[in-house]
Amino acid sequence: MADMPMISIEVACATPEKQLILRLEVPPGTGARAAVDFSAIQEQFPQLDVRQSAIGIFGEVVNDDHPLKQDDRVEIYRPLINDPRDARRFLAARGATMGGRASE
């Protein structure tokens, strides 16, 4: 196994208080969720259930078994606190927008 080619990937997770990107070497074709498990990033974010969190690569949600390629970054997504549509409706009712005050 020592001669098996490896690829470099990253596993990223962030909360408002902490951001972490771990660089790993994994066999080509490793699944995205397997890389998250292998990274042990859960230990750094005990408040999150990374096993149940959605994951993606560079902003695009992928399945757990999505095969990784060289330099992919697996991102762990936290659940949204507020639905953006609900937030826009709330602000619109108050005469404001997501970018600030409503235009006059």
N, C-alpha and C positions, 0 to 999 in steps of 0.2 A: 504493500500500500504506500510505502514511502515514495515510490516513483509515480504515483497517480498524479496527473496534472490537477492543479487547483486554480480557482478563480478568486479574485478579490471582490468582495461585496461590502455593503454597509447595511446596518440595521439602525433605524432612527426612531426615537420616541421623544415626546415633549409634553410637558405640562406648563402651566403659567410660571411655575417656580423653577423648573429644571428642564434642560434639553440635553440629550445625549445621542451621539452617533458612534456606534461601534464598528470598527473595520474587522472583517473576518476573511479567512481563506476557507472555501468550501469546494467540494467536487462540482464540476460542471453539471448543470441540470438539477441541482438541489432545489427542492420546492421552497417557495417563499415562507410558508409557515414553519417548515423544518429549520430554516435559517434563524427565524425568530426564536424558536425553542433552543437551538444550538447556542445562540448568543447569550442566553441566560439574562437578558435585559429585564425580565420580570423582577429579578432581585433588586434592581435599581429603582423600580416603580411599583412597590408593593400595593399601593392604593388602586392600581389599575389591574384589570383582568385582561392581560395582553393575549391570553389564549382565546378569548371570545371577541376581541376587538377586530374590527375590519383592518385589512392591510392593503397596501398598494405599493406601486413602484413609480416614483417621480410623479405623484399626484393622481395616478390612475389606479382605481381599485382592481385587485386581482384575486383569483381563487387561491386557496391554500396551496395547491399543488403546482402553481405556476412555476415553470422552470426558470431559474435565475441564470443570467449571463454576466460576463465580466463587467464590473463597475456598476451593477444595479444597486439601487438603494431601496431597501424594503422599509416602508414607513408604517408605523402603527398609529391608527387613527382612534382618537378618543370620541366618545359619543358627544353630539352637540348638546349644549346646555339649553339653547333656545333654537327653535326652528327659524331660519332666516326669513321665511315668508311671514310668520307670525310677528316677528320683530318689525318688519316693514309695515305691516298693517297697523300695529300699535303706534309707530311713529307717524304714519300718515294721518291717523285719527287725531294726533296732537299737532298736526301741521308741520312736522319735521320730516327729514329724510335720513337715510343711512349715512350720508356725507355731512350732515349738519342741519342747519335750519332750512326750512322750505323757502324756495325763491319767492320774491315778492313781486 
